[in-house]
Amino acid sequence: MDHDLVILDGHTLNPGDLDWGPLQKLVDSCQIYPRTAIEDIVDRAEHAEMVLTNKTPLSIETIHRLPNLRYIGVLATGYNIVDIQAAKARSIPVTNIPAYGTRSVAQMTMALLLELTQRVGAHSESVMRGDWMRCPDFCYWQHPLIELEGLTMGIIGFGRIGQAVASMARAFGMKVQSVARGSINQEEHPEVDWVEFDELIATSDVISLHCPLTPETQCLINEARLRRMKSSAFLLNTSRGPLVDERALADALMDGKIAGAGIDVMEVEPPRSESLLYQAPNCLITPHIAWATSAARKRLLQMAVTNLKGYLDGSLKNVVNL
């Protein structure tokens, strides 16, 4: 039997700077689409044994309409775009790509924090407008400049990325606290203060989210919790948009209840034009790029090759549903 592979949305992972060759060599045919609309999935994948997707959803209805499907590879860590139970019912393994972007996401987290505290971009734009040439003094600043040393970083979600952020924060002289969970061996992290959730919300100068999106964590940061944060505190989210109630965050920023926010993810992506965060002061928004450094994408593609090879060899890796 020929091994036919369809990649539904290859552009996000590889806009042209990576090599699909190692994947293509594993299969008899490989059709790569830069993007696929929901209504086109079945037409494009109906004969495929294997499908790779980044953000193109594979619902129960779609899976039922793909009779030849035997393998689904998600080109990301999160796999909520696939109905994994529907796949499991047909014994279709679903694999993901864990841990490929740990350092890149942590780096982006700190980049957002540094921009909030130093306003490098805003000051550079000011200089380019000629403000420094016209300044009567040798220097000026248009926003408060905040030193990180001595501030407390509260990390919600102390997995690989949370731990990497903790390491970077400590390198800046920050104190680190997190919420104890049963899966974490606190003795392995004596540099972290383990506190209750409500205490972390109330005492952190920076709160950074690094937890998965589940029914329990949806709107984890809501109006009540934003109200308990310090008015000088910053909120960072490089995890999943729905962890934060966007309307409540916009209101908190507009009312000065918190000092600022840096987010790389939103409730709906691409976001709606009516999002209140566009009007909120001291809100930095980047287009879900924390994962997308060249190095991270290369690792992701390499792991996708490993996952697919594991399926073909009968030695499955990184399966999330079987």
Secondary structure, DSSP 8 states (H G I E B T S, - for coil): ---EEEES-HHHH-SSSS--HHHHTTSSEEEE-S---GGGHHHHHTT-SEEEESSS-B-HHHHHT-TT--EEEESSS--TTB-HHHHHHTT--EE---STTHHHHHHHHHHHHHHHHH-HHHHHHHHHTTTTTT-SSS---SS-----TT-EEEEE--SHHHHHHHHHHHHTT-EEEEE--TTS-GGG-TTEEEE-HHHHHHH-SEEEE-----TTTTT-B-HHHHHHS-TT-EEEE-S-GGGB-HHHHHHHHHTTSSSEEEES--SSSS--TT-GGGT-TTEEE--S-TT--HHHHHHHHHHHHHHHHHHHHT---SBS--
